[in-house]
């Protein structure tokens, strides 16, 4: 287990309980989506993984070591965190300088640094924008700069906070491929997302947070059934799941590919319940 | 009422125009959506219609922008306060930083407009309620989650009751419930006669709520029409916009003759269910289309 969280509880100074006994583990190469309502504690949880917040009680272990005994610099070698708002993260005068900042701080040798920076720019579609000032980029592009600067640190764990927000079609495709290829390389990807279609297409496992607790944790194929069983209005079923249910199909459908595969076999005159 | 005619704009440091010969109108009670890829000028357009571009940004503009009949080139920004509301893309840029609670933050605009105190209360509480913020009304805006801040930014504009509302990706960080609240609020605004220009990436609700969709590509309007037409256009991906899964599924099914002939590709769940329901019925009656010829070879992506 590269991440091991046990009975994690956290309160903000004003007394609000943001996390309340959260426990789960994540293995190397897993792709885990963290979903839940606004204010459920998703970002607070992510901030614990990089040591920005320290547990009030319980433990967060990264690669077998509790975060409260690791320095920020040590954690930074293991967990890369891409903030929801790129402007919380960007500071350099050009894209290439921004992306080079992390590997320079981690004191990688120059040749490795150059390789990591180029690879990160390529994987995020920013090679052509390398000399641009981040201020002159759109929000979606700045988010990809923030992502590239984390990729360049070559951490075994990458945490993404709302990666598809503000991204155009090509960038969403690129992000999906990136999540898949990071996992194929054995790196662990955790993403906070409200984009349920992106979630079912690129993740193995879903953790639902509600009021600071883990409300559900399981394989992505079983997740639509969970959403359907709860009346949690903050969660939305993927489009193909809703279509399959409306057509009266039994069992879960999550993706377009899965839907089309079943379509020829679903030869019953489908009941179409209104609003179902 | 928004009227834009032959409008082009270049930022002071820009090497090429951010907007080129843009022309469109949005009437009161109309919700017009703007979609397009990253960096194609959507946020610039939001700034143009709300008067911040070029008043605050500088740059060279050509053409005419009229809001409620007033030429924005000749209208100082102060003259638009309370009349045109802009909800910015990043709520952090919008929250005043000068107020200590959510309720006070929503009151901020009204204080500046000089609205009497008792009327303020009558206007603020329903806005908090409509956006699901009543429970956090006494918290600091900085203690809210990203999604809650986004709702707060929307509320702080709604409360001023602008007659023209411009929203730049207002739902980007919202969960399904927050998304529904925002679209319900937009529906109410329309009924009240407000002119709404909405920049949005999430297509499903847009497909049902928008009266018209404009596509911006590299600063120019490349398509405009009803959502059923524009969002089903096969060039949508080239324009940087992700099609709905319903449309993708129907397009792929149509290639295998598993979508009804002559039926337009769907952009809503209802339309998809109707079309695929017909296909299922046809298959049930034993009409397998051309599957007999093609068998089950390949095409099983």
Interface residues (C-beta under 8 A of the other chain):
Chain A: X12 X14 X16 X36 X37 X38 X39 X40 X43 X84 X85 X87 X136 X137 X138 X139 X140 X141 X162 X165 X166 X167 X168 X169 X170 X171 X172 X194 X197 X233 X234 X235 X236 X238 X239 X240 X242 X243 X246 X247 X255 X256 X257 X259 X260 X261 X263 X264 X266 X267 X268 X269 X270 X272
Chain B: X13 X36 X37 X38 X39 X43 X89 X90 X92 X136 X139 X140 X143 X144 X145 X146 X147 X148 X151 X169 X172 X173 X174 X175 X176 X177 X178 X179 X180 X201 X204 X236 X237 X240 X241 X242 X243 X244 X245 X246 X248 X249 X252 X253 X256 X258 X269 X272 X273 X274 X276 X277 X279 X280 X281 X283 X284 X288 X291 X300 X301
